[in-house]
């Protein structure tokens, strides 16, 4: 006996030494009466849930609690702290797994429920992490709110509302749908299997995935990214929405490889620039591309080292990075940062939100963001820069510059080789700093509109400016005009609630390398 | 509280009758109405009396000579004629000691953050500690003329000069002024004093935008290479993200937080969630969601509010698509706990 005990101790020690863990399982079985139109609510953060409809007027619950812990102490702690709660009355039955807040990460628990209910009962399930959630043969309404796992709705004839984040959602209709289904997910794929002779209205929406079906869809149309269509004669609406996943609606007897995309094969769909969100997702990574490069995608991460031609990129969201473009460059994004290198042709870059960095715009161009920073290292041609909120920084410009931001600082540095340059800079909240060479000549018109004239000021290293102050409502306008170094192009600066600084500096010019064709 | 601080600064001058009549009256009135300052004032007076009763000890000439040689070798002259300290000298020493005690207390009170309201207790002097060898960066200070070098170098920018000669009887005059001095503080990025100084620069600078923006750039460049930067740095950036009206500054603050996430506190994460929920600038929301996505990928447990915010952002049809995509990416990395 002693030998066996010693062996057990040695075995346990060895298991602990090698990081093994213990698991223990306990089962609880309960039965409760329930009304035929009653509801069953199950709240189980960790573990699977099976709800099976049948006959009778009783709810039968079997709960298996499986605890995994590395040692006996953790096991006991887990066992003492995890509880099951059965509450309610025949109208509403609530069954919950009770977990301690801020639990010890050393142990894990999976509580698996198998619940048998009368077919007509309504079901509501809450879950965080489940291997699966399965609801079968239920005619009552079903609501599922989960985070991760596979949800299987099998023979559910009642109305259903499903909301998941990750995982997969499968609807398997035993007969044609007779009630509405609202299926929402973030990253989950949605698969729906229906009898071939089904009649229903279908609404689908996805940003990143595709919308596929083997049914013959009548009256297909897109409203933005939302697809509408009718199957058979139409009927109850099945609404399928997943942001990053795909939607697949299959007629039973067909398979996924036969499915057609509603995005690409929509009969009425004529590609136009504004429907970028209907294009499939793309991830492009190329060291170089010879010829004109075109990419249009709903969500695209594009990285090309060198485009030996023109570049045209249109994306709904994503990150765009181009090393060098030998021709014209046209990049439009509804959101995401743009990182552009040496652009030798004209540049047009716009993003709905995000920073834009341009190493060199040799021919100049237009760069706009609805919110974000704009940083241009070298502007060789006339440029227009617009930000809906964010700083604008130009390290060297050699042609006319027009910069405007709703809120942010504007810092512009003129090419020291240029004796005069046309500049327009405007910020509705922020400062303007204009650095030019000591011999820079211009007709200056600089205005500050401020509520705090003691703090905001106009400073310049040049002589020849006349400064006037006047009260405009509750604000003070500081207006400086005049010619510096005998005059030149017009330099118009306007800052609200900020400073304007025109400084004379000996600037070291930035030299661009000559590209190898 | 502000009044108390100002009044305590005045106490040494009140004791030496160096305040102008208006300030003297104000200080007396405040002391009469404030129980904390009454205790403080009593302590000052008690200290003054103790100093008055201390015996005079003559400094041995050799000690004095060595001391002068240490502090200013040029001033050491062998033909110095020793003199006996008179009553005026002792009076000055008492005033200087009170100023030192007062300044130390003022410095200590300002250095401790957050500020705590103490329960009033009767002040008692148990020991007089020498002043800490710290250079205090304070809004205002009172210095005896003897502590200022007679050599004024570098043409300091002195403004708002005021003179006071409260009591013609005591031969004391006062010159008050604002001075802009250039101070360079050197140290390691992890030194607490350096962290506190940077936090102050980030949070409190009045002439905000260009320098705060530059400060954030500098903080990012510096602390990106420090293994575990002090959480006070990320908290300061979080406060900038919450409070700065300048959108470009908020974008930079959120971006920098992303690169310093190893020391993010709960408050810092809350600031990112708040920015993701409410900031009107989509670029700030992008930086915030990117920072949260990076946190999620690193395996940090996100609290339910963060997960809920990400979930709602991912599904919000009128949100920028890139923000939605990044929120969805963050959610895909989260393992529920």
Contacts between the chains, C-beta under 8 A, distances in Angstrom:
chain1	res1	chain2	res2	distance
A	45	B	336	7.3
A	46	B	336	7.6
A	105	B	337	7.2
A	128	B	336	4.0
A	129	B	335	7.5
A	129	B	336	4.5
A	147	B	307	7.9
A	147	B	334	7.9
A	147	B	336	5.2
A	148	B	335	7.9
A	148	B	336	6.3
A	165	B	311	6.2
A	165	B	331	5.1
A	166	B	331	6.7
A	166	B	332	5.8
A	184	B	315	7.0
A	186	B	311	6.7
A	186	B	314	4.7
A	186	B	315	6.8
A	186	B	328	5.0
A	186	B	331	5.4
A	186	B	332	7.8
A	187	B	328	5.7
A	187	B	331	6.3
A	187	B	332	4.6
A	207	B	321	6.5
A	207	B	324	6.9
A	207	B	325	6.9
A	208	B	325	7.1
A	208	B	328	7.8
A	243	B	314	5.6
A	243	B	315	6.9
A	243	B	324	6.5
A	243	B	325	7.8
A	243	B	328	5.1
A	244	B	325	7.3
A	244	B	328	4.7
A	244	B	329	7.8
A	244	B	332	7.3
A	277	B	321	7.5
A	299	B	321	7.5
A	299	B	325	6.0
A	316	B	321	5.0
A	317	B	320	7.6
A	317	B	321	3.9
A	317	B	322	4.0
A	317	B	324	7.5
A	317	B	325	4.9
A	318	B	322	7.2
A	318	B	325	7.7
A	333	B	322	7.7
A	334	B	320	7.2
A	334	B	321	5.1
A	334	B	322	7.3
A	335	B	282	7.0
A	335	B	286	7.2
A	335	B	320	4.2
A	335	B	321	4.9
A	335	B	322	3.0
A	335	B	323	6.7
A	335	B	325	8.0
A	336	B	286	7.8
A	336	B	322	4.3
A	337	B	286	7.8
A	352	B	282	6.9
A	352	B	320	5.7
A	352	B	321	7.4
A	352	B	322	7.3
A	353	B	282	3.2
A	353	B	283	5.4
A	353	B	285	7.4
A	353	B	286	5.6
A	353	B	320	4.7
A	353	B	322	6.2
A	353	B	323	7.2
A	354	B	282	7.8
A	354	B	283	6.0
A	354	B	286	5.7
A	354	B	322	6.5
A	355	B	251	7.6
A	355	B	283	6.6
A	369	B	283	7.1
A	370	B	282	6.3
A	371	B	247	7.3
A	371	B	281	4.4
A	371	B	282	4.2
A	371	B	283	4.0
A	371	B	284	7.4
A	372	B	251	6.7
A	372	B	282	7.7
A	372	B	283	3.6
A	372	B	286	7.5
A	373	B	248	6.4
A	373	B	251	6.0
A	373	B	252	7.9
A	373	B	283	7.2
A	388	B	281	7.4
A	388	B	282	7.8
A	389	B	247	3.7
A	389	B	248	7.3
A	389	B	251	7.9
A	389	B	280	7.7
A	389	B	281	4.3
A	389	B	283	6.7
A	390	B	247	5.9
A	390	B	248	4.8
A	390	B	251	5.5
A	390	B	281	7.3
A	390	B	283	5.6
A	391	B	213	6.9
A	391	B	248	3.7
A	391	B	251	7.8
A	405	B	248	7.6
A	406	B	247	7.3
A	407	B	245	7.7
A	407	B	246	6.3
A	407	B	247	4.1
A	407	B	248	6.8
A	407	B	281	7.8
A	408	B	246	6.8
A	408	B	247	5.9
A	408	B	248	3.5
A	409	B	209	5.6
A	409	B	210	6.1
A	409	B	213	6.5
A	409	B	246	7.8
A	409	B	248	6.0
A	429	B	245	6.9
A	429	B	246	6.7
A	429	B	247	7.8
A	430	B	209	5.9
A	430	B	246	6.3
A	430	B	248	6.9
A	431	B	209	5.5
A	431	B	210	5.5
A	433	B	210	7.1
A	455	B	206	7.3
A	455	B	207	6.7
A	498	B	209	6.7
A	499	B	210	7.6
